[in-house]
Amino acid sequence: MTTSTPQPQQQQPPPQPGALPGAMYTSPIPVRPAHLGHALASEWTKIRSVRSTLWTLGVFVALVVGIGLLVAWKSAGSDFSDVPYTVPALIGLLLGQVCLTTLGVLVVTSEYGTGMIRTTFTAAPQRHRVLAAKFLVFFALAYVVSVVSITVVGLATAAMNVVPEGSGQDWGTTALTGALYVSLLGVLGLAVGSMLRHSAGAITVMLGLVLVPAIMPAFLMMSDSLRGVGEVMLAYNAPNALSALFGLPMYDSASHGVPQLLALLGLTVVAMGGAFALLEKRDV
C-alpha cells in the first residue's frame, strides 16, 4: 500500500484592501487615459534635451542677432526713414532660415534614423497625436526664438540710431510676420522629413525649395516663353518674400509680403496633410 505525499499548497497573495474575494488585482497607481498634453510633454522633453537643438538654435540666434547688431552699428539714422528698425535682422534671417528648416527635419528623422520611433509609437500607438505634438512643439519653439531674436535687433537698432519722429518705428508687425515665415519653413521641413524619413534626403529637398526658386529666375527670364514663370518664382522665393515682409521698397512692399506668406502657409498645410496620411499607411 502506497501513500501519496501531500503537495504543499501555494500561498495566495493577501487580498487588497476593499477588494472582494476572487477579484482581479487593482493597481494602486491611478491609470489615466493618454491625451495630447502627454504627447506635448514628451516631445518637449525630447526637443530640449537633444544637443542638436541647442546648437542649431544657437547658430540661428547668433546669425540673426549678431549680424543684425553689426549692421545696426554701421547704419545711420537716415537709413531708417522709410524702413523698419528690424531690417538689420533680415540679413541674418536669410541665413538663419536654413537652421530652422534643418532643425525641423531632424526633429522627426533623427528618431527614424536611430529606431527610437518604434519605442515612441509603442508607448503612444495613436501616431497622429505624436506627429501633431511634434508640429506644435517645434512651431512654438521656433516662433518664440525668432520673435525674440528679431525684437532684440529692432530694440538695439532703435537705441543706436536717431531718426525723425514716426520713421522706422513701425517694426512690431515685421517681427511677428518675419518670425512666422521662417517658422513655417521649419514646419514644412518637419512635414517633408516625416514623409521621407531620411535626414539627408529631406534636408536636400528643403534646400532645393529655398535656394532653387532664388536662382532659377535669372535663367528663366532669358526666355520670353518662360519669363512669366521666372517672375512668379522671383516674387515668391524665400529671400524676396522675407524682404517684402520687412517692407523693403524694391520688393513690392505695397503687399507687405502677405501673398508670399499665404502661399507658404498653403504649401505647409498640404505637406502636413501628406505627412499625416502617410504616417497611418506605412509601417515603422
Secondary structure, 3 states (H helix, E strand, C coil): CCCCCCCCCCCCCCCCCCCCCCCCCCCCCCCCCCCHHHHHHHHHHHHHHCHHHHHHHHHHHHHHHHHHHHHHHHCCHHHHCCCCCCCHHHHHHHHHHHHHHHHHHHHHHHHHHHCHHHHHHHHCCCHHHHHHHHHHHHHHHHHHHHHHHHHHHHHHHHHHCCCCCCCCCCCHHHHHHHHHHHHHHHHHHHHHHHHHCCHHHHHHHHHHHHHHHHHCHHHHCCCCCCHHHHHHHHHHCHHHHHHHHCCCHHHCHHHCCHHHHHHHHHHHHHHHHHHHHHHHHCCC
